[in-house]
């Protein structure tokens, strides 16, 4: 009896347990998750996208491996905001977001466009010495990779590319020819050109134009790049007549020294290349020298000299000084920078001259000059007496007879030798020391550069055709000399009634030609004489 009751009790319990279990199973609901988007794409800029999240679960969570890097997530109720920072790289960014709702998961693919590719290389011109060596080009790019290819395959250059630089290694160049190759750094559609040059054995050398104002970094990069080294630096000391100078020892076996000079450290004055001994003399007399100059853009600029050249591209003039004196044999190559002219100017059809039959002639005195001007129909405008001896005429100024030619002079001035303040009487007392012609149109000979007046390239050419060589400049005074008759012309600008006019001053001086310290001293004395005469002009 009891056994039957127990069995009945167990059977009843099992039925109830089964009924209870079925009721619980009917109450459970599987988690669901639906997103409004499963793939999103951004452009390269800062941006965000909103995705709707639909789920039967009470909460959900979103995460991404890129979160905290360039991607961030914000959950707000049933909305997921996906934000991206600006993509500054030249490659596309990809990632994903996982949304999980109590076991139900969905993946969102995320892509962001690449930024425009940037690629910079510094420097873009590499100079390597004849002895060989290595240089490095710095590379800056936002791309993952870049390529470097040469314009042609060359055996003398080794290219080692790394992430942020290109190392260039060259072998020794035992030829007399400079060699060059172009490299192209490329990333995407961006290409940068690098020119690699290596000097050969440099029998002859030319300088670089140091610019105006003088660029010391440009000088140093050029000279060190071709294998020179700085031997000495001298600061400018105008009070002592000393210029700023950078002196280099060059790789040339003949022209072993080069100096870049500037009177004030700003404006370049000249560049001197020095070759000592008979070897240097033979080198510049060799036809190979002319070919070298021609190959480097230098052309002859003086009709009466085979030792003067102009390079219009580099804006440099060259004068070759040769000394064949025993124990002082050698060559100086003197380069003078030309300031680049703005525009073209018409100059004289024929170079005008002060009447040379009056200039520095011992038998031509004041009375002869007066007679000359009277016969020419000129009008005396100003007569100046010597302040140290008032019986002596120091200057006569004339207005010339009317002339419709716009290139003709309108004034002529005669400056005479006179007794000086110490009572010293010159040998040519009463003769014309300096003659001058005055022109209303300044552009016939000079153009204005800032506060300076510079000789036009057209007048320079005309002077060269007449056999004149450039000597030196001092302020607005520019001196040219002709070797065959020692005539010196100072091209300058003066004021007439506060209007600038062109003045050409003429003088004979045999001491200013040639090379060496004596010629330089003579040029300085000549300069002082002309400047004093210019100040005395009664305008």
QUIKA-V479210 format. One line per field, one symbol per residue. ss: DSSP state (2 for helix, 1 for strand, 0 for the rest). A space follows every 10 residues. Layout:
ss: ???
//
This chain:
ss: 0222222222 2222222222 2222222000 0011100011 1100001111 1111100000 1110001000 1111110011 1111000000 0011111111 1001111111 1100000011 1100111100 0011111111 1000001111 0000001111 1000111111 0000000011 1111111001 1111111100 0000000000 0000022222 2222200011 1111001222 0101111110 0000001111 1100000111 1111112222 2222202222 2222200011 0000000111 1000011111 1110000001 1111111000 0000000000 0000000010 0000022222 2222200011 1111110011 1111111110 0000000000 1111110000 0000000000 0111111110 0222011110 0111102222 2222200111 1111001111 1100001111 1111110011 1111111100 0000002222 2222222222 222222000
//
